[in-house]
Amino acid sequence: MLHTSQLNESVPNRFEQRGSFRVSKPTLEISLGDDTYTTENWSLNGLLIKGHLPESSLDMEISGFMKPEGTAENCYFSGRVVRIDLKERQFAVELDGQSREVAAYLPLWVIKYGSRS
């Protein structure tokens, strides 16, 4: 849990990879349990997700499904929270690099859906 002193701060983890090439289209829809979010941007290494993840903490393991917004395609992912920004209402997830499905789908989705408006 975050403490009161952190409410207006971005809380980075020392392992975050901010230098990765970021993609904003297509926007990905992220399903975590009963909650649905969308991405601000993403890379092959991680997701910057709009919204606030209740009861979150740095290094918290998460898993769910992602898909290009407005499509029926779906891909399971797992990762860990590496940044929480309550002021901007965003959190970043580092993807587990072991998923071949994620490594295959993300580049395909850029080609297939990236030029949509």
ABEGO torsion letter per residue (X at the ends): XBBAAAAABBBBBAABBAABBBBAOBBBBBBBEABBBBBABBBAABBBBBEBBBGBBBGBBBBBBBBBBGBABBBBBBBBBABBBAAAGBBBBBBBAABAAAAAAAAAAAAAAAABX
